Amino acid sequence: MAGTETDLNPQEQVAAANKAFEQEFERFVRFTAETAPTGLSLAEATADERALAELRTRHTGKKSALAATKKLIGRVEADQRAAFGQLVQSTEAGIVAKLDAAEASLKALIEAHRTARESIDVTLPGRRPRYGHRHPITLMRERIEDIFVSLGYVIEDGREIETDFYNFAALNIPDNHPARGTQDTFYTTDGFALRSQTSTVQIHAMQRRGVPVRMIAPGRVFRRDTPDPTHNPMFYQVEGLCVDRGITMAHLKGTVGEFLRRMFGADTVTRFRPSYFPFTEPSAEFDFSCFKCKGSGCRICKNSGWIELGGSGMVHPNVLRTVGVDPEEYSGFAFGLGIDRMVGLMYNLDDIRLLFENDVRFLEQFE
Ligand SMILES: [Zn+2]
């Protein structure tokens, strides 16, 4: 075709360029009509738009037959030059006008498709958002907090990564105590410990608030433990501390007893057994009468009628001295219990790991 073009005179070359355009443009003519065609899918319309853009480049671009005719303007006879120039110009204007009309029509079509896709049908019923709810451990923690707040306690929050001082030394845990070993405690590479009990908060609270103080500190603690149905390397504890003048073991028994009665019922009986903890002296573990069988024996209490719950005792004089409190003037008690364990008891869970597996089917049951 290029060979034949050179045989044509300039006017014929313009006509040929125009004719070639008209042939290819034929499939787009319908888009230049007064009413644009409908029934085209978005994909079809976008494909046509792309094809039209290519067609524009082919017929009006620098390498097009039309562009070649512009170079002939200087070569036609001087008396015909103006007329030829006008012919080239009007031909090009005609081509561009048709391309523009088809393009505008296609763009409108595509826009209409997109708007339809994004528009909202206000007559459809709305999607109801799924409301979450609190985790069973949070629910239990809040129940415990409510009881102690009503007894005049404040709630303290503590850090989960501690120095040796707060996690051990200040709690009267000697250097050779097994709890310091890496088999029991998680350490960071910088030698910090993930707190292995919430008792660390006692120290912070007394340093910050001084005494007298009445506080509870619920929170996560960490111990190297292989997970099984009753153990987890991360679990929740509540620490309680009361320091004032004249505080005795009787106050401890009264407070823990009141808490357990409010938690498990007015007829709940509390029992203290001598024990040992480095940060209390004397120390006691406490049990309460089974809330299920009321002491006659069942699966929950393993037929003993009693449920073991936590540790307690009178704050060790060394702990008081560490925070600058004179043990001759002040005394206090402390206690700690496991929140996860209480949740497990209350809901009769066979496996406390269920609490941390984030299975919504399980968690949904607690509201
Ligand atoms: Zn029982």
Residues whose N, C-alpha, C, O or C-beta is under 5 A from the ligand:
A	BS01	ZN	C290 K292 C293 G297 C298 I300 C301 G305
